[in-house]
Amino acid sequence: MSSPEQPSMEQTISLTFLTLGSSTVGKSSLITRYAKNIFRESSYSTVGIDYQTKTFSMFDRTIVLKIYDTAGQERFRGLARAYYKNADGILLMYNIADRGSYNDVENWRKEIKENASKKAILLLIGNKCDLEEKRKTSKEEAEKLAKEYEMDYFETSAKTGYNVNEAIEHLVETVLKKKELITSIIKKKKEEKEEAIRIEEMNQKKKKNNCC
């Protein structure tokens, strides 16, 4: 949960994510579930570009995350490419019940390679895992593909909310670590933990000395 106090600029980190994938994968539903925790059964197809914003806390910092929702249709791809360069992270999505959307992952990866910053972190997401009985792509196959392309992999359901927060915030954490924006925070926490252990050991020694 975010602090009710107004965060300083030093405590705030702004990130931009991009969703990519065919028009059947549920990109709009996924980011709406994440940002607003709601699901619309009959979601309309995105025309061009839309976005959702969510603010939350991680590693003692306020994270302002903007996620752009891109249209999957070919005629809108030129517009989406304008947003590739500024993306810190990319959610590359397919629908586990639609084999065609999985087969399209390779084409989307090529698009990313040609247009996105080399610093952008990719996450492969198999969405609509509530349709398990209609699954067309196994989890093992997708995990193998993700490993081949050096991506992490999550399966999610925008409908039930399963793994949605976990997937997106995993990507946030990965991006922060890659940018080394939280290195000092992690180092400080480690030092504080080591100091607490050292003090506890000293207290234990004092107790033993007092007993003798």
Salt bridges, closest charged atoms under 4 A:
GLU41 OE1 - LYS159 NZ 3.95
ASP60 OD2 - LYS189 NZ 3.16
GLU74 OE1 - ARG77 NE 3.56
ASP88 OD1 - LYS179 NZ 3.08
GLU106 OE1 - ARG109 NE 3.58
GLU106 OE2 - LYS110 NZ 3.95
GLU111 OE2 - ARG81 NH2 2.73
GLU132 OE1 - ARG135 NH2 2.96
GLU141 OE2 - ARG99 NH2 2.71
ASP152 OD2 - HIS170 NE2 2.69
GLU155 OE1 - ARG135 NH2 2.79
GLU173 OE2 - LYS177 NZ 3.01
GLU195 OE2 - ARG198 NH2 2.67
